[in-house]
Structures are given as C-alpha cells and as structure tokens.
C-alpha cells in the first residue's frame, strides 16, 4: 500500500520557510505568561493530595517552554537557513505535541479532588491555552493541529474517565471548541500564506522591472510616484472629509436628546438618514480607491436585495419627483451573496445616472433570476447612448452632453465607479441602449445558498446610565471639539477640550481627567499617541484613553495601532463612542473587543458590527 505523502498538504519550501519564520517569531511572547500562570495555578489549586504532582507539573511546563523558546530562537538564527523546512515542521509538531500533553496533564493532576471553582479554573485555563496557541501556531497549520489534538486527547480522556455526565458533556463541548479553533486556524493559515505569496509576487515584479532596462526603470518610478501621490490624496481626503461628517453626527445626537416637536423629530430623522448616507458613501468611495490599489477586499455575505431597493428608492425618488418623472422599483425576495455596501454604491450610481439623463418617462429598478444568478436591472427612458459611446461612458470623467463641464451634471465618475466596483466584486456590469429611447444597465450577482441568511445584529442602543467622569478631549477641529463637549456633557460627563498637547497638559494640571479622547492627527505633525503619552506621564500610566482617527491610509493605521490605545474610526457613531468609553473605563473585555474593532473597515458598516460586539 502506498504511503500518504503528508508534505503535499504544505506549500513550497520558500513559502513554508516564511510561515515558519512567522510562527517561530511568536514563541518568545508566550514565555513570560507561562512563567507567571503556571506558579499561579500551583498556588491556587494545591492541596495535600496533589502537591507533589502539581509541583512536578509546574516544573515540567516551565522547562518545556524554555526548551521550546530556545529551540525557536536557535532555529530562527541559523536553522531556517541550513535545515530543510519540512524537518523543522516535524520538530515543531513534536515539541508542541509534548507541550500540549504537559498542559493537558493539569486535568489529570487536579480534577480528581478539586473544588467546583478549581475545576472551572482548570477548564478555563486549558481552553485559553488552546485559543492562544491557535493565534500563534496557525501560520503552520499542521503544528497547531498537533497541539490541539494532543491537548484534547489528554484532557478529553480524563474527563471521560471521571464518569460524571457533566464532565462527559464538557468533553463534547471541548471537541466542538477544538473543531472551531481548527477552522479558524485554517483560515488564518490561508491568510498568512496568501500574504506571503503576494509579497513574493511583488518582489518578482520588482525584479522584472529592474531587469527590463532604463525604460522600465522610468515607468516604475512614475508608477511609484503616482501611487504615492494617490496614497497622500486618500489620506488627506479621508481625514479632511470625515471631520465635518463626524462633527455633524455628534451634533445630531445632542439634538436628539432635547425636547422637540413631532415635526422637528421627523426633520431630525431625515437629517440622521442623510448623515448616515453621506458617511456610508464616503467610506465606500474611499474603500473603492483602496480596492483599486489592491488594499481592501470585498466582504461577501448573504443579504436580501429588497431592503437595499427600498433604501435607494427612499434616497433618490425625491430627485425623480423633482424632475417630474416616475420612479418605480419592483419588489423581490431574492437573497444574494455579495458585499452589500459595494452593491449599494453600484446601484446608487446607476440610478442617479438614469435620473440625471431622463427628461420624461421614468426609471424602473427590477431584479430577475437568470441561470442561477440575480440580475439587477436599472431601466430608463432617457436620451440613450450611441453604440460608439457605450464603452467610453465607463471611463473616468467621460460625460455625454456636457461639453461645457457643468458641475451640476456631475463629474463623470458614476459609471466608472460602478464598473470598477463590479470588477472588484468579480461580477459583470453590462449596458444596452438605443439613442432617443433609453438604456438598461444590468449587474449580475450570485444567488446565496438557501438557508444562509442570518439575522443581522442591530446596533446596541445607548444606555440611559450616565457617566460620572471628567473627560479631556483633544482635537484640532473646533466643530468636533464643540460636538464632543455637548454630547459628553449630555451623558453626564464633565468635559474639558483642548486643541493641542500643550493646552491639554495645562488643563490636566488644573483638573485631572478620568479619561482622554484624542484625535490621532493633531497640528504641527503631532499625534494623539504623543498626547496620551504626555498626559499619562503627568497623571499616571493607568489613565484610560481612546484614539479617534479619520485616516484610512494603511501606514497611519499601523502607526495608530502600534500605540496599544483602543482606536475608533471617524465618523464615530455615538453608540460606538458610548461603548468605547464603557470599555476603557471599566476595562471590560478591552483587548478582544478592540482587536475586533481594528480588523473591521471604518465607517457605519464596521461601526455597527463593533458596537454590537462591544
């Protein structure tokens, strides 16, 4: 019988070497927690019966971890350059299997005579060890699988032998937990491998450019300059455009907490809807530019089309009414698998374009099922497009019937954006048109599998409980400072505001703050990270803090995250700010909640998910 070649489950040697380098780099960070947790467990769980065994277990855990760390450091220094990477994988699997058995032995040493609280502590620690190992070992999936299986086998066998149905149920739950971790580890391993492969591809492209001579060198420099200019524009646009929208959201929330008439409440609801639409369009437009640059990927999920059609109709039908044309959309029960934010922007651009170029008649939005796909159609009875122009209309800044470049007719970006987003979604956007009769644009979307639509969580409402804390807000935008001060005061906070680090320090010396909220980008190339560090030096290192940023440039985001201070993205929903304050003030699930926050896109979509998680 032919032996199974386990190596076929691993990538090529070059990629595997980089995955090992990534995985081994995490080992050192686990040494100190192990040296602290193991003795603490001994001190907590020791009794007259298990003292010798528990002490031996602690010594074994510490010794294994030190050997593991030494081997990782030695391998990183010399081994990866001289050793076959598959051999390193085998050694890592063996070391982690031993480490897993050692941790699992804690159940054998303690569960027989432990209290209920002690048993809960043991199970929680072992689950935590498995979870943290997933994040550090996932780059090389077989290594994590070895750890997970050996830990579960050791712990599960003990739970089964205890003969208690409750422990049997706990063992079954553990099996489900380990299975979930393996699925997450598989996804993380794929992501790491994809990032490594992309880096190699980029290096190969750069080498090709270098090898192609002076002409290629000039083209490369020109492309780099264009990319750099685009990145600077995106960073500036992101920050400068988000500032007034962020401030507007704060003022609207303050207004909502005052006594208003029914008519005023209706006007406020419309203003909030407009603010939400503006924020979503800004985020999606910036995300489109980042997608075009290869930075952001669409987030595919099942969602029904009908709420989206209703939303677009509510936004754009008044424009059609103002022109005296009919706007109609046909109800549908179709559920598609795509990115709802990007599909919304495509449809919004198509409908806006149809209304702009239709003088009489109307616009119809419908959806058909065709060959396993949902086809979104936007019909109009407008001026139509000549066949010779039907490809050109998708180019940026190309407009029909606007030779004078009247800005009231737009900039000619709508169809270019729609086409670019359709390409990003890997879907087809087509056009059929007859001059003088009208046009129809069709966007094909994959149908979602039956039963996959999950209920989307609603944004957690702001709780009525007021804060009892002095907040120091640092922002160089006066409207943002005013909006933050009014909103925080409405929540029961005492609020001081400053537009610079120096002013913040003066205020802190007069009235010590209980929490700091700072914009990341301040005047004179200063940052909120510097402001928080200066205030903590003045008021104590435990001073709670939040960073808020309007930047979406990857480098800026990396800089902000490196501070370790929780990060929110403008425009910040008031509910998200409220929950963020709760977290930093009460230290509630701070690390996990804000790690989730940083992995989500900025803007209303990401904020809804985060506020729900918080």
Buried (B, 14 or more C-beta within 10 A) or exposed (E): EEEEEEEEEBBEEEBBBBBBBBBBBBBEEBBEEBBEBBBEBBEEBBEEEBEEBBBEBBEBBBEBBEEBBEBBBEBBEEBBEEBEBBEBBBBBBEBBBBBBBBBBBBBBBBBEEBEEEBBEBBBEBBBEBBEBBBBBBBBBBBBBBBBBBBBBBBBBBBBBEBEEEEBBEBBEEBEEBBEEBBEBBBEBBEEBBEEBBEEBEEEEEEEEBEEEEEEEEEEBEEEEEEEEEBBEEBBEBBBEBBBBBBBBBBBBBBBBEEEEEEEEEEEBEEBBEEBBBBBBBBBBBBBBBBBBEEBBEBBBBBBBBBEBBEBBBEBBBEBBEEBEBBBEBEEBEBBBBBBBBBBBBBBBBBBBBBBBBBEEBBBBBBBEEEEEBBBBBBBBBBBBBBEEEBEEBBEEEBBBEBEEEEEEBBEBBBBBBBBBBBEBBEBEBEBEBEEEEBBBBBBBBBBBEEEEBEEEEEBBEBEEEEBEBBBBBBBBBEBBBBBBBBBBEBBEBBBBBBBBBEBBBEBBEEEBBBBBBBBBBBEEEBBBBBBBBBBBEBBEEEBBBBBBBBBBBBEBBEBBBEBEBBBBBBBBBBBBBBBBBBBBBEEEEBEEBBEBBBEBBBBBBBBBBBBBBB
